[in-house]
Amino acid sequence: QAQLAEFGGGVVQPGGSLRLSCTMSGFISKIVAMGWFRQVPGGRRELVATITEEDEIIYADSVKGRFTISRDTANTILLQSDNLKFEDTAIYYCALDPPYPFSRIWGQGTQVVVST
């Protein structure tokens, strides 16, 4: 069973940067896509960015031009987050989509706080 581990969260001032990483361990037959979602207390988990096995990338409108998702290795993705804003404060979750009919796999989350 594949597992995901996120690293890189923390506290940063507005306008600052953070780099999140997510590494998959264990076995999986194929990675269809990996990505990042975020959630604030009481809110829905929302898409931040995803990258498919064909390197097709989707960003949420709220992060376009500020965040960059990339593949570091076959099992690791990065999220470079620049010009961070107060509204980027959330728990960031890494996600992996295996082939049908298997369900999405989630990491445990890493907290990002943008504060003065």
C-alpha positions as CSV (number, residue, x, y, z in Angstrom):
1,Q,0.0,0.0,0.0
2,A,1.4,3.3,-1.0
3,Q,1.8,6.1,1.6
4,L,2.5,9.8,1.2
5,A,4.7,12.0,3.4
6,E,4.6,15.8,3.2
7,F,7.4,18.2,4.3
8,G,8.0,21.9,4.2
9,G,5.1,23.6,6.0
10,G,5.7,26.4,8.4
11,V,5.1,30.0,9.3
12,V,6.0,32.7,6.8
13,Q,5.3,36.4,6.5
14,P,3.1,37.7,3.7
15,G,5.1,37.9,0.4
16,G,7.3,35.1,1.6
17,S,7.9,31.7,0.1
18,L,7.7,28.0,1.1
19,R,8.6,24.9,-0.7
20,L,6.5,21.8,0.0
21,S,7.5,18.3,-0.9
22,C,5.6,15.0,-1.1
23,T,7.2,11.6,-1.4
24,M,5.4,8.4,-2.1
25,S,6.7,5.2,-0.4
26,G,5.5,1.6,-0.7
27,F,4.1,0.0,-3.8
28,I,1.7,1.2,-6.4
29,S,1.2,-0.1,-9.9
30,K,0.9,3.3,-11.5
31,I,0.7,7.0,-10.6
32,V,-2.0,8.6,-12.7
33,A,-1.7,12.0,-11.0
34,M,-0.3,13.6,-7.9
35,G,-1.2,17.0,-6.5
36,W,-1.9,19.3,-3.6
37,F,-5.1,20.3,-1.9
38,R,-5.7,22.6,1.1
39,Q,-8.2,22.9,3.8
40,V,-9.0,25.5,6.4
41,P,-11.0,24.6,9.6
42,G,-14.6,24.3,8.8
43,G,-14.0,24.5,5.1
44,R,-13.9,22.2,2.2
45,R,-10.8,20.6,0.9
46,E,-9.9,22.4,-2.3
47,L,-7.6,21.8,-5.2
48,V,-4.3,23.8,-5.3
49,A,-2.5,22.1,-8.1
50,T,-2.1,18.7,-9.8
51,I,0.3,17.1,-12.2
52,T,-0.5,14.0,-14.3
53,E,1.7,11.2,-15.5
54,E,1.8,13.1,-18.8
55,D,2.9,16.3,-17.0
56,E,-0.4,18.0,-17.6
57,I,-0.7,20.7,-14.9
58,I,-3.8,22.3,-13.4
59,Y,-3.8,25.2,-10.9
60,A,-6.5,26.8,-8.9
61,D,-7.2,30.3,-10.1
62,S,-6.2,31.6,-6.6
63,V,-2.6,30.4,-6.9
64,K,-1.9,30.9,-10.6
65,G,1.3,32.9,-11.1
66,R,2.4,32.3,-7.5
67,F,2.6,28.6,-7.0
68,T,4.5,26.1,-9.1
69,I,4.0,22.3,-9.0
70,S,6.8,20.1,-10.4
71,R,8.0,16.6,-10.3
72,D,11.4,16.1,-8.5
73,T,11.6,12.3,-9.0
74,A,9.2,9.6,-10.1
75,N,7.8,9.4,-6.6
76,T,8.2,13.0,-5.3
77,I,6.5,16.2,-6.2
78,L,7.2,19.8,-5.1
79,L,5.0,22.8,-4.6
80,Q,6.9,26.1,-4.8
81,S,4.7,28.7,-3.1
82,D,5.8,32.3,-3.7
83,N,4.2,35.7,-2.8
84,L,2.2,34.0,-0.1
85,K,-0.9,35.7,1.2
86,F,-2.9,35.5,4.4
87,E,-5.6,33.5,2.6
88,D,-3.1,30.8,1.7
89,T,-3.1,29.7,5.4
90,A,-4.3,26.2,5.5
91,I,-3.4,22.6,6.0
92,Y,-1.9,21.3,2.7
93,Y,-2.5,17.7,1.7
94,C,-0.7,15.7,-0.9
95,A,-2.8,13.4,-2.9
96,L,-2.1,10.5,-5.3
97,D,-4.5,9.1,-7.9
98,P,-3.9,5.4,-8.7
99,P,-5.5,3.7,-11.7
100,Y,-9.2,2.9,-11.6
101,P,-10.8,1.4,-9.5
102,F,-8.5,2.3,-6.6
103,S,-9.2,5.3,-4.5
104,R,-7.2,8.5,-4.0
105,I,-4.5,8.3,-1.4
106,W,-3.9,11.2,1.0
107,G,-1.0,12.3,3.0
108,Q,-1.3,13.4,6.6
109,G,-1.1,17.1,5.8
110,T,1.4,19.9,6.6
111,Q,0.4,23.3,8.0
112,V,1.1,26.5,6.3
113,V,0.6,29.7,8.2
114,V,1.0,33.1,6.6
115,S,1.2,35.7,9.4
116,T,2.9,38.9,10.5
